[in-house]
Structures are given as C-alpha cells and as structure tokens.
Amino acid sequence: MDPLASKIILLTGASGFLGSNLTRRMLDRRVIPHLTMHGADPGYAECETHAVDLTDNDAAQALLEALKPQIIIHCAARTASCTNEKERDATWEANVTSTENLLLAAPEARFIYLSTDLVFDGFDAPYVEDDAPNPRGWYGETKFAGERQTRVYSRNFAIIRTALIYGEKPPQASRDCFLGWMHQGCQEDGLTLFTDEYRTPVYVGDLCELILRMAEGDFCGTLHAGGAERISRYEFGLNFCQAFGYSPTKITPTKLTDVPFGADRAPDVTLDCSAARRVADYDPCDVISGLQQVKANQNKDKSPAQ
C-alpha cells in the first residue's frame, strides 16, 4: 500500500498546471487528496473538492478544522509576473495571506510549500539553498514572504523552490504552461526568445515525484528543484523545435535589454539541485529528454482506445 494512501492530504491549486499534474500522479498511485478550488472546478470525480477562498481566514480555518489534514501541499499562487506588479495587494493576499491562513489553521500538519527560483536576483548563479534571496519582482517578493511564514509557523515543512516548469497539460488544468504559447508561436509567425536569460527548466513529472517524496518523508528545510541543465530561453526554444518538428528559423534571438518590461527580470537564476539529489535521490532529466517525454505522452493521449 502506498504510504500516502492512508493520509488525509489537502492539495491547493488543483486546477493549476502543477496542481493538476500532481493530482493525476497521486490518483495513479491510488492516493486520493482533498482539493481546494477558487474558481473553476478541476473536475476530479474521485476527489472531494472544496470551494474556498484561502485568503479568508475564517473560511480556511473552518475547512481545515473539518478535514484535519495530515499533509498540506500548497501549490495555489498567482504567478503572472507583469499582472502581479500591477495588482500587488491581490497578489500578496493570494501568495502570502493564504499561506499564513493555512499554517495557522493546521499547525501540526506536514506543510509542503512551493516556491520559486525568482526569489533570487539573478546575479550570482548557480544558487544553493543557503544563498540569500533578493527578489527583483513582486511575485518573487511574495513567494519569499510565504517561505518566511512557513518557517515561522511550521515545525514540519519542506520548501521546494521550483524553476521554469514545463510538461503536459491535463484536461482538468485551467491553463497550460508556456509550451502551449510556444506551439502557437511556431505554428504562426514565430517566437522571439532571450539568449541571456538562464533558468534550469524542470519537467513537471520530475517535480511531482520530488513533491510526493517530500510529502511522505520527514525532511525539514528548503530544497531546490530545477532540471538537469542551465539553458537560455533561446536554447530551450531550439530544443522545443527539435522535439516537436518545427523549423529552428521559427525562433528569433534577442537580449533582455532589447525588450521593455513591466517587471524586472532576473538574468540567471540557475538552481544547484545537489541537496535534493542527496536528500531525495532527485534525478531530473535534461530539456530535450523532458520535451520528448511530453511529446510521447501527448501522442499516447491522442491514440484511440484499444
């Protein structure tokens, strides 16, 4: 029997890209989580879904008192950087207040908090867990504030800083990751991507596996969860074209200084994932392998039933 199957698990953000992928993987393991929604119902018939605004302390308190979860996996967040800069109060509520409400309502639960590589400013990569965060944008600020709340209020937590996440879009996901945007661009006029913005993109299946290992384990602290390689947005685009059969001429290189933004962008937030390898036997794939896995899974989903 799966060690998580006997636990009461609450997963927030189940209709998001990461949350929906994580829910599918849990169900594949016959682990049935409780899900929260604030908007569209993610549509998992096996799971009990709770319509709740986690920024409302009374509502969060009532839900957690009723459920008494042993594990909380907190994926819910506002992630669109430019929108977050314009709507700072709403982003703080979604990313910080909700985190505090969950922690205060269930202080004994194991708490898995999903953070981001964008807590770093991008000028001293690669980053290890003990490096001092210095976010450049409001999204990173709010996620770092959520990290601080987690450390203050929980005695049994794992903070997982993720990189750029890519993978398959489950039918239940309310939105795609950036691969959908890349497909559209390559099918139309092409894409312009940065040659001087570096990340460690992580395949969503590898990230989900690490999250579940943290949920069932007892490690307390912070881990970095990027992919196997440091790569620019432009290089990622060329790999994308290779994997999905588009011409590389669909990708036009540019530099950060050539494009005006509504939010500061960190030039290099490469994550050193050595600690996760030691602690959790984390073994993420490189980008081309991950993209090939995405393509294989998409083709499998399109295959007629046997």
Secondary structure, 3 states (H helix, E strand, C coil): CCCCCCCCEEEECCCCHHHHHHHHHHHHCCCCCEEEECCCCCCCCCCCEEECCCCCHHHHHHHHHHHCCCEEEECCCCCCHHHHHHCHHHHHHHHHHHHHHHHHHCCCCEEEEEEEHHHCCCCCCCECCCCCCCCCCHHHHHHHHHHHHHHHHCCCEEEEEECCEECCCCCCCCCCCHHHHHHHHHHCCCEEEECCCEECCEEHHHHHHHHHHHHHCCCCEEEEECCCCCEEHHHHHHHHHHHHCCCHHHEEEECHHHCCCCCCCCCECCECCHHHHHHHCCCCCCHHHHHHHHHHHHHHHHCCCC
